[in-house]
């Protein structure tokens, strides 16, 4: 049996933790391969169901956030003060 290649693919699911209108309607993740350097980056994917003003047609607006960027932003900062005598 061969392993499934997740490169350049992802999945989104209904966001069951949505508590405000600003939270995404869908969320998930994706693995995207850079065509220049072949590096694979993992992204969090957020989606909002919107309606086009002109046509009234529904569409999905997406936002991608690198997984490392979000983890670094949520990590508590540890300020070190070298002047503490103990």
C-alpha positions as CSV (number, residue, x, y, z in Angstrom):
1,X,0.0,0.0,0.0
2,X,1.4,3.5,-0.9
3,X,1.3,6.4,1.4
4,X,-1.1,9.3,0.5
5,X,0.7,12.5,-0.5
6,X,-0.9,15.5,1.2
7,X,1.2,18.0,-0.8
8,X,-0.8,20.9,-2.2
9,X,-4.0,19.8,-0.6
10,X,-6.0,20.5,2.6
11,X,-9.3,20.1,4.2
12,X,-11.8,22.5,5.9
13,X,-14.6,21.6,8.3
14,X,-17.5,23.5,9.9
15,X,-16.2,25.6,12.8
16,X,-18.2,24.4,15.7
17,X,-16.4,26.8,18.1
18,X,-17.6,29.9,16.4
19,X,-18.9,32.4,19.0
20,X,-18.9,35.7,17.1
21,X,-19.6,36.8,13.5
22,X,-15.9,37.6,13.1
23,X,-14.9,33.9,13.7
24,X,-14.6,31.8,10.5
25,X,-17.5,29.6,9.3
26,X,-15.0,26.9,8.3
27,X,-11.5,26.0,9.4
28,X,-8.8,23.5,8.6
29,X,-5.3,23.1,7.4
30,X,-3.3,22.7,4.1
31,X,0.2,21.6,3.0
32,X,1.5,23.8,0.2
33,X,4.8,23.1,-1.7
34,X,6.8,26.1,-3.0
35,X,7.5,25.6,-6.8
36,X,10.8,27.5,-6.5
37,X,12.5,25.7,-3.5
38,X,10.3,22.6,-3.0
39,X,9.8,23.5,0.7
40,X,6.5,22.3,2.1
41,X,4.7,24.7,4.5
42,X,1.7,23.9,6.6
43,X,-1.0,26.5,6.9
44,X,-4.1,27.0,9.0
45,X,-7.0,27.8,6.6
46,X,-10.0,29.9,7.7
47,X,-13.1,30.5,5.6
48,X,-16.0,32.8,5.7
49,X,-19.3,32.3,3.8
50,X,-20.1,35.6,2.1
51,X,-22.6,37.0,-0.4
52,X,-21.5,39.0,-3.4
53,X,-23.1,42.5,-3.3
54,X,-23.6,42.7,-7.0
55,X,-24.9,39.2,-7.9
56,X,-26.1,37.9,-4.6
57,X,-24.1,34.7,-5.2
58,X,-22.6,33.0,-2.2
59,X,-18.8,32.4,-2.1
60,X,-16.1,31.3,0.4
61,X,-13.5,33.9,1.4
62,X,-10.2,32.2,2.6
63,X,-7.3,33.3,4.8
64,X,-4.1,31.3,5.2
65,X,-1.8,31.6,8.2
66,X,1.5,29.6,8.5
67,X,1.3,27.2,11.4
68,X,4.6,28.3,12.8
69,X,3.6,32.0,12.8
70,X,0.4,31.3,14.8
71,X,2.2,29.1,17.3
72,X,4.9,31.8,17.9
73,X,2.3,34.5,18.3
74,X,0.4,32.5,20.9
75,X,3.5,31.5,22.9
76,X,4.0,33.6,26.1
77,X,6.9,35.9,25.9
78,X,9.6,35.4,28.4
79,X,11.4,38.7,29.2
80,X,14.7,38.1,30.9
81,X,16.2,40.8,33.0
82,X,19.9,40.2,33.4
83,X,20.1,42.8,36.3
84,X,18.3,40.5,38.8
85,X,20.9,39.5,41.4
86,X,19.5,36.0,42.1
